[in-house]
Amino acid sequence: MAEAADSTVLGASICSAVLYLACVRSRPSRWRMTVKTASTALLSAVAAIRGGPRLLVGALALGSLGDAFLAWDDETSFLCGLASFLVAHFLYIGVFFQQNLDGWASYKVLLDGWRVGVAGALLLLVPVMIATLMPRIGPDLRPPVVVYSLTILAMALTALTLENSQVHLGSVMFAASDSILAADRFLLSPTSSHRPWMQHAVWVLYYAGQLLIALGFLSLVPAA
């Protein structure tokens, strides 16, 4: 019974994500906000139905709240969305750390194999992105953007310490989505020809990243 409900809710989440992709460049509206928010809210519901970690359920729920704020274009909504995702990333860090039995010692795996390349790329990308953004954003936005950028870096690095390829890929996609979103919002002109593909890429990477993180953790939960 729980498995059937799980599949139905997951299917509804994916359908909502596809619907939002179709209207990602349309003007802000309540319908657009509802479709966007439902995508991640339903992922949170799937995690709850499957008995996933509470921190995972909370992170997905806060992601949904952030989606609701970012569906609008004003600066207050942007800051509220940033705050929602900031807390969500802290919850992700918590659930990743919880899953890792070696605790802080697990970070030594970032120095081995393919992880050193991915971790190195993230450690290079985030400071470069921060340095590029600082002259282009107002003084009031600089502290929250720096804090948020460093937090998502910590989230992605913590994810890489796990032995879960879905979580690895999902966290990197999430970080890539945020980088493209920042470039689209602060670095490009409103008339740039790159904005359409970037806005679609942001949503695809973001939703697929959240989906992979959720499924990666839920694969560890015994089916009811």
N, C-alpha and C positions, 0 to 999 in steps of 0.2 A: 504493500500500500504506500509506504513512504517512498519507495523507489519510483513508483508511478507518479507521485506528486512531484518528486525531484525532477523527473524528466519533463513533466509538463511545465513547471516553473522555469526550468533551464531553457526550454524551447521558446517560452514567452520572452525571456530575457534576450535571446539571440534575435528574435523577430523585432523587438523594440530597438535593438542596436542597428539592425539593417534599415528600419524605418528612419531612424535618426540620421544615418549616413545619407539617405536620400534627400534630407532637408537640412543638412549641416550648414549650408550657405544661405539659407532663407533668413528672413528678418526674425528677430527675437519675438516669441509669442508664448502664450501659456501652453498651447499644444506642443510646440517644439520643446519647451522645458519638460513637459510631462513625459514625452517619449524618451528624451535623453535620460531623465532621472530614473525612469522605470527600468532601464537596462541594467544599471548597477544595483538598484534596490532589489531587483529580482535575484541577482547573484547572491546578495546577502541572505535572501530568503532561502535559496538553495543550500547555502552553507548551514543555516539554522536547521533546516529540515534534515540534513544529513548528519547533524550532531557535530559539526566542525567546531574548532576552537572559538571561544567567545571573542577573542581578540580579532580573529579573522572576520567573523560576522560584523563586529564593530567597525573594522577598517573599511569593509565594503559598504556598510551603511553610511559612513562618513564620506566615502567617495561619492555616493549617490547625492548626499547633501551638497557636496562641492559642485557636482554637475548641475544641480538646480540653480546655484548662484552663478556659475559660469555660463549658463544659458542666456544671461543678460550681459550687456556691453558696458555698463557704467563701472566706475572705479570702485565704488563701495561694494558692489557685487563681486568684483574681482578679488578684493581683499578678503571678503567673507569666504569665497571659494578657496583662496589660498590657505586660510586658516583651517578650513575643514580638511583639506588634503594634508596639511602639515600634521594634524593630529592623527589622521589615517596612517601616515607614514610611520609615526611613532608606534602605533599599534602593530603595523606590519613588522617593524624592527623587533617588537616584543614577542610576537608569535614566532618569528624566525629564530630568535635567540632561545625561546622556550623549546623549540624543536631540536636544537643543537645540544646534544648531551655533553659536548666538550667545553661548552661555555666560551670564554674569551680565547682559550687555546685554539679554538676552531679557526680563528682568523689566519693562522699560519698556512692554511691551504691556499690562500690567495697568492702565495709565493711559488706555487707549484703548477706545472702543466699549463693548460689553456687558461686557467683562471688568472694567471699573472698578466696575460695579454688583455683580457677583458677588464680586470681591475685597473691596470695601467691606463687603458683608454678612458675609463670613467674618471680616474684621478686627473687626467689631462683635460678632458672635455669640460668638466664642471668649472674649474677655475678660469679657463678660457672664456666660457660662456658668461660667467659672472663679470669678468673684466670687460667683455664686449658690451654687456647690458648697462653697466653702471653709468656711462656718459649719456645713455639714451633714455633713462627713466628719471622721474622726479626724486628729490631727496627723501620724501616720505615713503616712497616705495622701496628704496634701496635696502634698508635693514630687513624687511620681511622677505624680499627676494633672495638675499644672501642666505638667511636662515633656512628658507625653504630649499634652496639649491643644495646646501650642505646636508640637509636632512634626507633628501631623496638619494644623494650619494651614499650616505650611511645605510639607507634601506637596501640599495642595490648591492653594496658590498656585503652586507649581512646575508642577503639571499644567496650570494655566491658561495657561502660557507656550507650550505646544505647539500645533501646528496639527492637532489630533485631537479631534473632537467627542465620540467615545466615551470617551476618557480624561478629557476635561473633565467629562462627566456622571457617569462612574463615580467620580471622586475626590470630587465634591460629594455624591453619594449616600453614599459611605463616611463622609464627615465628618458628614452628617446622621444616619446610623445611630448613630454614636458619641455624638452629642449626645442622641438619644432614649434610648439605653441608659443614659447617665449620669443623665438625669432619672428614668427608671424605677427605677434602683437606689438613688439617693440622695435624690431629692426627693419621691417619691410614698409614700403610706402603703401597707402591704401589701394593704389592702382596697380600694384605689382602683379605681373602675370604668374608669379609663383604661388600666390595666395590660394587659388582653388585647390591645387594638388596638396599643398601643405595642410590645409584645413581638413581635407579628407584623410590624409595620412595621420594627423593627430588623433582623430577619432578611432581609426582602425587600430593603430598601435596601442592606444589607451585601453579600449575595450578588450582587445585580444590579450593585452597584458594582464588586466584584472581577471579575465576568464581563466587564463593559464595558471595564475597564482592560486585562484580558488580551486580549480580542478586538481592542481598539484597537491594541495593539502587534503582535499576531500578524497583523493585516491588512497590516502593512508587511513581513512576512517572506514571501519567494517560496515558493509551494507546492512541495513536493518532488515 
